[in-house]
Amino acid sequence: MISLSLGLSVGFFVADTGLARQAEETGQKAETDLQSVTVRRMQETKLDTKTASPIEFSKSWLDAQPKATGGDELQCLAEALYFEARGETVKGQFAVAEVILNRVKSERFPGSACGVINQGTGKKYQCQFTYTCDGYKEVINEPRAFERVSKVARAALDGAAPELTEGATHYHTTAVNPKWSRVYTKTTSIGEHIFYRHTWRTASN
């Protein structure tokens, strides 16, 4: 009985030791696998971060971006940039886009880019953006310029652009001096445009 019990005890001990070793090896393998997955994910994240290039205010940067796609909001904003600012610097185009989107955020203007851009359209020279009510048909004759401003519009709508105008809701070119510019707060000048923040006094633009 003693030898049988001893044999069984030894057998159980050996089996238990084997199971423990197997469990330990399994645990080590799982830990190694987890570490490799973590390292791989960190590397993938790092790669993703490196491929997400920051905005550069240059035509070469725009040309390197994928074709802009989107619905009505993109189309409206791209058209506004084309007719209002295609001759501006890339930075100036981003600034004009920012003004339009600042209006979208304001309760005093329509809540969409298309609404803001077409506000007052139909009444000659009483609209917010002259090209929509000057009596001339809007025709895009420079497809490459439109492709570029579409990319500006896409980046602006995506919130990828840095703030440039300090909350401006109005702008005008350096060639004019509208009455409302005397009562609004000037925020900055970029290219051929001067930008203002509305003070909400009695003034009309």
Salt bridges, closest charged atoms under 4 A:
ASP33 OD2 - LYS29 NZ 3.24
ASP63 OD2 - ARG144 NH2 3.33
ASP63 OD2 - ARG148 NH2 2.90
GLU88 OE2 - HIS193 ND1 2.98
GLU142 OE2 - ARG86 NE 3.21
GLU147 OE2 - LYS151 NZ 3.90
ASP158 OD1 - ARG154 NH2 3.02
